Amino acid sequence: MKSNRRNFVKNTALAIGGLSLGPSLVSASNMQTSETLRVGVIGTGSRGKGLMHTLGKVGNFEVTACCDILPFRLDEAREIAPKAKKYKDYDKLLADKNIDAVIIATPFGTHDEVALAAIDAGKHIYCEKTMVRGMEEIQNVVTKASQSDKVFQTGHQYHSSPLYKNVREVIRGGYIGDITAFVCQWNRNGDWRRPVPNPKFERIINWRMYKEHSGGLIAELMAHQIDFINWVLDEPPEKMVGFGGIDHWKDGRETYDNIHLMAEYPSKVDATFSCTTTNGYEDYQVKILGQKATVLLGYNKATIYAEPSALKEKGFVDGVSGATLKAWEQGEGMTIPAPGDDPTVDALQQFYNSVVNGEPVVSSLETGANTSKCVQMALDAVHGGEIKYWKDYPELKFS
């Protein structure tokens, strides 16, 4: 990693008795006003309805409208927000002057058209990951959103997680030494299908399985981990290569049921990503391999495991409690503390604070667009069976 990442300010990351990060790193954004943000939800499938439930936990949001092309999805959404207006056409929802912001939770391949229309309508936007598919489409959204004075936040919620922020600070501070690799997985045991009440709705409900609107496991799962690594290293991958296939679920799907992806970053850090749908052991995790220690990162927990050689270094063990040192010597881990356990709550609260209080957007248009470009590289690498290079893709222009 670059030399300026090696400087570790001990007082911000280590306290006598164990690892504890300071208030500036662990505190989630707090709402400063009681102003209600009126939201329209476009796409009320599983993720859209999940976000509607989460809005209720955050507070100061009112879902005033929802939109979906499937009538029964709208009925399900109205059970969550009984007073919300129902729309089949998102253009009509966007024309509603009582809506301040929209959540875009439609299939991946439709994000660009909905986002462009929402920008034209003057709405603040929370666009689910992956932000946009296709290089031309990414640039179109970037260009128009850059010219807008409205908030555009992407749904990589780990950007807003206090835990992930803390892990990033520990890594970038140099505490675990120079980073050599990230090892990521997101495994599930199941066919990834949703129930379909009528066969005519198959491609609409199970859109993740069809190339028309889906990037499959790369866009739906790996994108989160790619986004995190880009954020930690403050750089995109230099090149990507991978493979996968429809090897287990012979049910007419078009997107792969397993993916293995490799990336190399300009700082010569390697990253591997794997997803399978036939084994859920250890589910989701990110391993960050440093010369002095490893961080094992999950959904809402992170643990540091020291390298035996590092335990002899005074600087590494200074400020660490005797109990922690003994645990490390026995090969056990030390937890990185952070409040909260639901990154989506943190992300939506951060969206509110950006819209109402003018706070900076963390998971921004730029980070979302660059992750979208990485996803496109990965898809091209896997489906083309060749190495893809960042330099060979158009540079995104943010104005």
C-alpha positions as CSV (number, residue, x, y, z in Angstrom):
1,M,0.0,0.0,0.0
2,K,1.1,3.6,-0.5
3,S,3.4,5.1,2.2
4,N,0.8,7.6,3.4
5,R,-1.4,4.8,4.4
6,R,1.2,3.3,6.7
7,N,1.1,6.1,9.2
8,F,-0.9,5.0,12.1
9,V,-2.1,7.6,14.7
10,K,-2.2,5.4,17.7
11,N,-4.5,7.6,19.8
12,T,-7.3,7.3,17.2
13,A,-7.3,3.5,17.1
14,L,-5.7,2.1,20.2
15,A,-6.6,2.8,23.8
16,I,-5.1,1.2,26.9
17,G,-6.9,-2.1,27.5
18,G,-7.7,-2.9,23.9
19,L,-8.7,-1.7,20.5
20,S,-11.3,1.1,20.6
21,L,-12.0,3.7,17.9
22,G,-12.7,7.2,18.8
23,P,-16.1,8.9,18.6
24,S,-15.5,10.5,15.2
25,L,-15.1,7.0,13.8
26,V,-17.8,5.0,15.6
27,S,-20.8,7.4,15.8
28,A,-23.4,7.0,13.1
29,S,-25.0,10.1,11.7
30,N,-27.8,11.5,13.9
31,M,-30.8,13.3,12.5
32,Q,-30.6,17.0,13.3
33,T,-34.1,18.0,12.5
34,S,-37.6,16.5,12.6
35,E,-38.4,17.4,9.0
36,T,-40.3,14.6,7.2
37,L,-38.9,13.4,3.9
38,R,-41.6,12.2,1.6
39,V,-40.5,9.2,-0.4
40,G,-41.8,7.3,-3.5
41,V,-40.5,3.7,-3.8
42,I,-40.1,2.6,-7.4
43,G,-40.0,-1.2,-7.5
44,T,-41.7,-3.0,-4.7
45,G,-40.2,-6.5,-5.0
46,S,-38.3,-8.1,-2.1
47,R,-35.7,-5.3,-1.8
48,G,-38.1,-2.5,-2.3
49,K,-40.4,-3.8,0.4
50,G,-37.4,-4.4,2.6
51,L,-36.3,-0.8,2.3
52,M,-39.9,0.3,3.1
53,H,-39.8,-1.6,6.4
54,T,-36.4,-0.2,7.1
55,L,-37.6,3.4,6.5
56,G,-40.0,2.8,9.4
57,K,-37.0,2.0,11.7
58,V,-35.1,5.2,10.7
59,G,-38.0,7.6,11.3
60,N,-38.7,11.0,9.7
61,F,-39.5,9.3,6.4
62,E,-43.0,9.0,5.0
63,V,-43.6,6.6,2.1
64,T,-46.2,8.6,0.2
65,A,-46.2,6.6,-3.1
66,C,-45.1,3.3,-4.5
67,C,-44.8,2.0,-8.1
68,D,-44.6,-1.5,-9.6
69,I,-45.9,-3.1,-12.8
70,L,-47.2,-6.1,-10.8
71,P,-50.5,-5.3,-9.1
72,F,-50.0,-7.8,-6.3
73,R,-46.6,-6.3,-5.5
74,L,-48.3,-2.9,-5.1
75,D,-50.9,-4.5,-2.8
76,E,-48.1,-6.0,-0.6
77,A,-46.4,-2.6,-0.5
78,R,-49.6,-0.9,0.6
79,E,-49.8,-3.2,3.6
80,I,-46.5,-1.6,4.7
81,A,-47.5,1.9,3.8
82,P,-51.4,2.0,3.8
83,K,-51.6,5.7,2.8
84,A,-49.2,5.5,-0.1
85,K,-50.6,6.2,-3.6
86,K,-50.2,3.3,-6.0
87,Y,-48.7,3.8,-9.5
88,K,-48.1,1.4,-12.3
89,D,-46.2,4.0,-14.3
90,Y,-43.2,5.6,-12.6
91,D,-43.4,8.7,-14.8
92,K,-46.7,9.5,-13.0
93,L,-45.2,8.9,-9.6
94,L,-42.3,11.3,-10.6
95,A,-44.8,13.9,-11.6
96,D,-46.2,14.0,-8.0
97,K,-45.1,17.3,-6.5
98,N,-45.6,15.9,-3.0
99,I,-42.7,13.5,-3.4
100,D,-39.3,14.8,-2.3
101,A,-37.2,11.7,-3.0
102,V,-37.3,8.4,-4.7
103,I,-35.9,5.0,-4.0
104,I,-35.1,3.0,-7.1
105,A,-35.3,-0.7,-6.4
106,T,-36.2,-1.9,-9.9
107,P,-34.2,-4.6,-11.8
108,F,-30.5,-3.6,-12.5
109,G,-30.9,-3.1,-16.2
110,T,-33.7,-0.5,-15.7
111,H,-31.8,1.7,-13.2
112,D,-30.5,4.1,-15.9
113,E,-33.9,5.0,-17.4
114,V,-35.6,5.4,-14.0
115,A,-32.7,7.5,-12.6
116,L,-32.6,9.8,-15.6
117,A,-36.3,10.4,-15.4
118,A,-36.1,11.0,-11.6
119,I,-33.3,13.5,-12.1
120,D,-35.4,15.3,-14.7
121,A,-38.3,15.4,-12.2
122,G,-36.1,17.1,-9.6
123,K,-36.1,14.3,-7.1
124,H,-33.4,13.3,-4.6
125,I,-32.4,9.7,-5.4
126,Y,-31.4,6.6,-3.5
127,C,-30.5,4.1,-6.2
128,E,-30.0,0.5,-5.2
129,K,-26.8,-1.3,-6.2
130,T,-25.4,-1.9,-8.7
131,M,-26.0,1.7,-9.8
132,V,-26.2,1.3,-13.6
133,R,-25.4,-1.4,-16.2
134,G,-23.3,-0.6,-19.3
135,M,-20.6,2.0,-19.9
136,E,-22.7,4.4,-22.0
137,E,-25.6,4.2,-19.6
138,I,-23.3,4.8,-16.6
139,Q,-21.9,7.9,-18.2
140,N,-25.4,9.2,-19.1
141,V,-26.5,9.0,-15.5
142,V,-23.3,10.5,-14.3
143,T,-23.5,13.4,-16.7
144,K,-27.1,14.3,-15.8
145,A,-26.8,13.7,-12.0
146,S,-23.6,15.8,-11.9
147,Q,-25.6,18.8,-13.3
148,S,-28.4,18.4,-10.7
149,D,-28.4,20.0,-7.3
150,K,-30.2,17.0,-5.8
151,V,-28.7,14.2,-3.7
152,F,-27.8,11.0,-5.5
153,Q,-26.8,8.1,-3.2
154,T,-26.1,4.6,-4.3
155,G,-27.2,1.5,-2.3
156,H,-23.8,0.2,-1.3
157,Q,-24.9,0.4,2.4
158,Y,-21.6,-0.8,3.9
159,H,-20.2,2.6,3.0
160,S,-22.5,4.0,5.7
161,S,-21.7,1.3,8.3
162,P,-19.8,2.4,11.4
163,L,-18.2,-1.0,11.5
164,Y,-16.9,-0.9,8.0
165,K,-15.7,2.7,8.5
166,N,-13.8,1.5,11.5
167,V,-12.3,-1.4,9.7
168,R,-11.2,0.9,6.9
169,E,-9.5,3.3,9.3
170,V,-7.6,0.4,11.0
171,I,-6.5,-0.8,7.6
172,R,-5.5,2.5,6.1
173,G,-3.8,3.5,9.4
174,G,-1.4,0.7,8.8
175,Y,-2.1,-1.2,12.0
176,I,-2.2,-4.6,10.4
177,G,0.7,-3.8,8.1
178,D,0.9,-3.6,4.3
179,I,-2.1,-5.3,2.7
180,T,-1.3,-8.1,0.3
181,A,-4.8,-9.5,-0.5
182,F,-8.5,-9.5,0.1
183,V,-10.3,-12.9,0.0
184,C,-14.1,-12.5,-0.4
185,Q,-16.9,-14.9,-0.5
186,W,-20.7,-14.8,-0.5
187,N,-22.2,-18.3,-0.6
188,R,-25.7,-19.5,-0.4
189,N,-27.4,-22.9,-0.6
190,G,-30.5,-22.5,-2.7
191,D,-31.6,-21.9,-6.2
192,W,-32.0,-18.1,-5.7
193,R,-35.6,-18.3,-7.0
194,R,-38.7,-16.3,-5.9
195,P,-42.2,-17.9,-6.0
196,V,-44.1,-17.1,-9.2
197,P,-47.9,-17.2,-8.9
198,N,-48.3,-17.3,-12.7
199,P,-45.7,-18.5,-15.3
200,K,-46.2,-15.3,-17.3
201,F,-44.4,-13.4,-14.4
202,E,-41.3,-15.6,-14.4
203,R,-38.9,-13.2,-16.0
204,I,-40.4,-10.2,-14.1
205,I,-40.1,-11.8,-10.7
206,N,-37.0,-13.8,-11.2
207,W,-35.2,-11.1,-13.3
208,R,-31.9,-11.8,-11.5
209,M,-31.7,-15.1,-13.5
210,Y,-32.0,-13.5,-16.9
211,K,-29.5,-11.4,-18.8
212,E,-32.0,-8.8,-20.1
213,H,-32.0,-7.0,-16.8
214,S,-29.5,-8.8,-14.6
215,G,-25.8,-9.0,-13.8
216,G,-26.3,-12.1,-11.7
217,L,-24.1,-12.9,-8.7
218,I,-21.5,-10.3,-9.7
219,A,-23.9,-7.3,-9.7
220,E,-26.2,-8.5,-6.9
221,L,-23.6,-9.8,-4.4
222,M,-19.9,-9.3,-5.3
223,A,-20.5,-5.6,-6.1
224,H,-20.7,-4.8,-2.4
225,Q,-17.3,-6.3,-1.7
226,I,-15.8,-4.7,-4.8
227,D,-17.1,-1.4,-3.7
228,F,-15.6,-1.9,-0.2
229,I,-12.2,-2.7,-1.5
230,N,-12.2,0.2,-3.9
231,W,-13.1,2.4,-0.9
232,V,-10.4,1.0,1.3
233,L,-7.6,1.2,-1.3
234,D,-8.9,4.4,-2.8
235,E,-8.4,3.0,-6.3
236,P,-10.2,0.8,-8.8
237,P,-8.8,-2.6,-9.9
238,E,-6.2,-2.5,-12.7
239,K,-7.4,-5.8,-14.2
240,M,-9.9,-8.6,-13.7
241,V,-10.4,-12.2,-14.8
242,G,-12.8,-14.9,-13.8
243,F,-15.0,-17.8,-14.7
244,G,-18.3,-19.3,-13.8
245,G,-21.2,-21.3,-15.3
246,I,-24.7,-22.7,-15.0
247,D,-23.4,-25.9,-13.5
248,H,-26.0,-26.9,-10.8
249,W,-29.4,-25.4,-11.5
250,K,-30.6,-26.6,-14.9
251,D,-33.9,-24.6,-14.9
252,G,-33.6,-22.2,-17.8
253,R,-31.7,-19.5,-16.1
254,E,-29.2,-17.4,-18.0
255,T,-27.0,-15.9,-15.3
256,Y,-24.4,-18.1,-13.7
257,D,-25.1,-20.1,-10.5
258,N,-21.4,-19.9,-9.5
259,I,-18.7,-17.2,-10.1
260,H,-15.0,-17.0,-9.3
261,L,-13.4,-13.7,-9.9
262,M,-9.8,-12.3,-9.5
263,A,-8.7,-8.7,-9.5
264,E,-5.3,-6.9,-9.2
265,Y,-5.1,-3.3,-8.0
266,P,-2.4,-0.7,-9.0
267,S,-0.9,-0.9,-5.5
268,K,-0.3,-4.6,-6.2
269,V,-3.0,-5.8,-3.8
270,D,-4.8,-8.9,-5.1
271,A,-8.5,-9.7,-4.5
272,T,-10.5,-12.8,-5.0
273,F,-14.3,-13.2,-5.0
274,S,-16.4,-16.3,-5.0
275,C,-20.1,-17.0,-5.0
276,T,-21.9,-20.3,-5.2
277,T,-25.5,-21.2,-4.7
278,T,-25.0,-24.8,-3.6
279,N,-23.2,-24.4,-0.3
280,G,-23.8,-21.8,2.4
281,Y,-20.9,-22.6,4.7
282,E,-19.6,-19.3,6.3
283,D,-22.0,-17.4,4.1
284,Y,-20.5,-13.9,3.7
285,Q,-17.1,-12.8,4.7
286,V,-14.1,-10.6,3.7
287,K,-10.6,-11.5,4.8
288,I,-8.1,-8.7,4.7
289,L,-4.6,-10.1,4.8
290,G,-1.9,-7.8,6.2
291,Q,1.7,-8.5,7.0
292,K,1.1,-8.1,10.7
293,A,-2.5,-9.3,11.1
294,T,-5.7,-10.5,9.4
295,V,-9.1,-8.8,9.7
296,L,-12.1,-11.2,9.3
297,L,-15.1,-9.1,8.4
298,G,-18.7,-10.2,8.4
299,Y,-22.1,-8.5,8.1
300,N,-21.8,-6.8,11.5
301,K,-18.7,-8.1,13.2
302,A,-14.9,-7.7,12.5
303,T,-12.1,-9.5,14.3
304,I,-8.3,-9.0,14.1
305,Y,-6.0,-12.1,14.2
306,A,-2.4,-11.2,14.8
307,E,0.5,-12.8,12.9
308,P,2.9,-14.5,15.4
309,S,5.8,-12.5,14.1
310,A,4.0,-9.2,14.9
311,L,3.6,-10.1,18.5
312,K,7.3,-9.4,19.0
313,E,6.9,-5.8,17.7
314,K,6.5,-3.2,20.5
315,G,4.6,-0.8,18.3
316,F,2.0,-3.4,17.4
317,V,1.2,-4.6,20.9
318,D,1.5,-1.1,22.6
319,G,-1.9,-0.3,24.2
320,V,-3.2,-3.8,23.9
321,S,-4.6,-5.4,27.0
322,G,-3.0,-8.4,28.6
323,A,-6.1,-10.4,27.9
324,T,-5.9,-9.5,24.2
325,L,-2.3,-10.3,24.0
326,K,-2.8,-13.7,25.5
327,A,-5.7,-14.4,23.1
328,W,-3.5,-13.4,20.2
329,E,-0.8,-15.7,21.4
330,Q,-3.4,-18.5,21.4
331,G,-4.5,-17.7,17.9
332,E,-7.7,-16.1,19.0
333,G,-9.1,-12.8,17.7
334,M,-9.8,-9.3,19.0
335,T,-13.1,-7.6,18.0
336,I,-13.2,-4.2,16.3
337,P,-16.0,-2.3,18.1
338,A,-18.7,-0.4,16.4
339,P,-22.3,0.5,17.2
340,G,-25.4,-0.7,15.2
341,D,-25.9,-3.9,13.3
342,D,-27.9,-2.9,10.3
343,P,-26.0,-1.0,7.5
344,T,-29.2,-0.3,5.6
345,V,-30.5,1.6,8.5
346,D,-27.3,3.6,8.6
347,A,-27.4,4.2,4.8
348,L,-31.0,5.5,4.8
349,Q,-30.3,7.7,7.8
350,Q,-27.3,9.0,6.0
351,F,-29.5,9.7,2.9
352,Y,-31.8,11.7,5.1
353,N,-29.0,13.7,6.6
354,S,-27.6,14.5,3.1
355,V,-31.0,15.6,1.8
356,V,-32.2,17.5,4.9
357,N,-29.1,18.6,6.6
358,G,-26.7,18.9,3.7
359,E,-24.2,16.3,4.9
360,P,-21.8,14.8,2.3
361,V,-23.0,11.7,0.5
362,V,-20.7,8.8,1.4
363,S,-21.9,6.2,-1.0
364,S,-21.9,8.8,-3.8
365,L,-22.6,9.1,-7.5
366,E,-18.8,8.7,-8.1
367,T,-18.2,5.7,-6.0
368,G,-21.4,4.0,-7.3
369,A,-20.4,4.7,-10.9
370,N,-16.9,3.4,-10.5
371,T,-18.2,0.2,-8.9
372,S,-20.6,-0.1,-11.8
373,K,-17.7,0.1,-14.1
374,C,-15.9,-2.6,-12.2
375,V,-19.0,-4.8,-12.4
376,Q,-19.1,-4.3,-16.2
377,M,-15.4,-5.3,-16.4
378,A,-16.1,-8.4,-14.3
379,L,-19.1,-9.4,-16.4
380,D,-17.1,-8.9,-19.6
381,A,-14.1,-10.9,-18.2
382,V,-16.2,-13.8,-17.0
383,H,-18.4,-14.1,-20.1
384,G,-15.6,-13.4,-22.5
385,G,-13.1,-15.7,-20.8
386,E,-10.3,-13.1,-20.9
387,I,-8.5,-10.5,-18.8
388,K,-10.1,-7.1,-18.8
389,Y,-8.2,-3.9,-18.1
390,W,-9.5,-0.7,-16.4
391,K,-7.5,1.4,-18.9
392,D,-9.4,-0.1,-21.9
393,Y,-12.8,1.2,-20.6
394,P,-13.9,4.8,-21.1
395,E,-12.9,7.2,-18.4
396,L,-16.0,8.4,-16.6
397,K,-16.4,12.2,-16.7
398,F,-17.8,13.9,-13.6
399,S,-18.6,17.5,-14.1
